[in-house]
Amino acid sequence: MTKVVVGKGISTKAWARDASSDVDDKVVAFAESTGLLDELRERGGWSADEGFIDDAWILLTDADESDLDYDPAVVAYATLPRTEDDDMTKIHHSELTIFDAEDHELTGEDRRKALVDFRLTGTMFGAFFARTGGAHEDPEDPSTWGPETAADVDWTGFDG
């Protein structure tokens, strides 16, 4: 799940190198509505008049909470909610990896058919996704891997 993270100072942790600084007004509004900016304000990193002050920042990341909890530069974070109208937290269909029951990666028409099944029924007979890092995924149970529902997938450009 994608998280909005606010912080102050420089993060040298690996998660920060992979985070996105491509933040729009909706993300800032979410940060304000969840109290993230209030927490940053208490540390001198945010002002309603000036915005972010000095070395304060806001990022989007799919990092584990444990990585964020132990980073001294992180002030606060919150998980973005998933909505059908907002592709900000959806995974694009082209980023999904699918395997058959023999653990072979599906490609071409076989992959397209499996995605069509998932999009229409919410399941894929004889196939499973690779892990996507979702909180719902059980490492020991491949049936929980991948997006929870078809609504969690950005189907833009899909031909099925």
N, C-alpha and C positions, 0 to 999 in steps of 0.2 A: 504494500500500500504506500502511496506517495504521501510524504510528510512535508509540511511547511516548517522550516527551521529558521529561527532568528538567533543571532549571536553577536558577539563583540570581540574584536581581536582577530588573530590569525589562527585558523585551525590547520594543524599539520597532519590530521588524521586522513586515512585513505578514503573514507566516505566523502569528504569534502572535495577531493579531486574529481570525483564522479558526479557531483551534484550539479544541478542546473541553476544558473542565475537568470534564466529567461522567465522573469516574474512579471505578471501583468497586474492591472488594477484589481481584478477579481481575487487574486492570491493575497494582495495586501489587505483587501477588505475582509477576507477570511481571517487573516492574522489579527486584524483589529477586533473582529467579532468574537474570537476565541480567547482574547486576553493576551495573546503573544506580544503585541506591541506595548501593552501596559507593563508587562514584565521587563521588556527592553527599556521602556521609559524609566523604570526604577533604577536601572543601571546606567542611565545617562546616554542611551543609544537611540532614543526616539523622541521626537517632538512633533506635535500635530502641525506646528507652523513650519518647521524645517525639514521634517521627514527623518531619514536616517542621519545620525550625527557621527562624525569622525569615522571610526573603524567598525561601525555597526553594519550588519548585513542581513539579508533574507535569501534563503535558497530553497529549492525543491530537491528532495532526495527519496530514494527507496531504501535507504540504509536501515539496518536493524536498530531497534530502540537501544539495545545494549551499546552500540557504537556511539550513539548520540549522548547517552547518559554519562559516559566517561570522557567526554570531550570538554575540557574546561572553557572553550570558546563558545559553546552552545549555551544560550540563555534559556530557551524554551522551544518546544515543538508541538505540533498537533497534526493528526492524520486528516488528510483531505477526505471528505465523504465522496462516495461514488454516486453519480447520478446519470441517468440515461441521456440527459441533455448536455452533459459536460464531458468532452473527450479528454480533458486534462489528466484524468487518472486511468484511462483505458489503455490497454495494450493493443498495439496494431496487429492485425492478423498476420502480417508478414514476419513479425517477431516471434511467433509461436512455433515451437518445435514439437512435432508429433511422432510417436513411435508406434509400431505395431506390437502385437502380443509377443513377438520374438525379439523385441528390443531393437528393431531396425527402423531407422528414420524414414518416415514417409515423405515422398517428394512427388512433384508433378500432379497427375490426375488423382492418384490415391490420396494425397494430402488434401487436395481440393474437395474430394468427396467426404473425407472425414470432417473437414471444416463445415461443409454444408450440413451434414448430420448434426453437428454440434449447434450450429446456428438455428436449425429448425426444431431440434428435439432436446437440446441441452446435454446430449450424451454422444459418444462415438463408439459404435460397436467394434470391438477388437482393436481399439487404439487408445492411447493415452497421451497427454501432454507431458513435456518436460517441465520441471519445476520453474515457476516464475517468481518465487520469493514471497508469495502471498501468505498472510498470517493464517489463513485457513488450511494451508498445506501441511499434511503429516508426512515427514520424510520417509516413513515406513509404508505409506499407503499411496501408490501411484494414482488411485482413483480420485484422490483429492488434489492432485497437481493441476496446474494451469489455472485459467480463469474460472471463477465460481459459476458464472452464468454467461450466456451469450451477450447479455447487456454489458458485461465487463470488457468486451472486445470492440475495438474501433474497426468497423468493417469497410471503411473508406477504400474504394478501389477493388474490393473483392468481387470476383466474377461468378459467384455461386448463389 
